[in-house]
């Protein structure tokens, strides 16, 4: 199995943490089909190369500058190219479970990602509900 270069992992970690706001109360387990389906839909935007739409769905980055959003798009594109090269792309994405905070406005959706090379991994996809819609946190 091929490893993702540490620089790309670091960049994605910074990307997600740089755009995050406050999380609110501790998370509790539960299932929210809308959060689950939103997380899968958003992840698939990235897989399909729809990086601008993915960035538009990032709640806490909506007020950032166009230059900053372009850098995020570039990092997402670079990461996806690496996944396509190392793992031959993504075959399937499915939601395993969701943990929400007590107010129900923050969720961590656990996704199972299966790659075309046969490998798979579980990732945590953070969401925040704003105006009744789940957005990428």
ABEGO torsion letter per residue (X at the ends): XBBBBAAAAAAAAAAAAAABBBAEBBBBBEBBAAAAAAAAAAAAAAAAGBAAAAAAABAAAAABBAAAAAAAAAAAAAAAAAAAAAAGEBABBBBABBBBBAAGABBBBBBBBBBAAGBBBBBBBBBBBBGGBBBBX
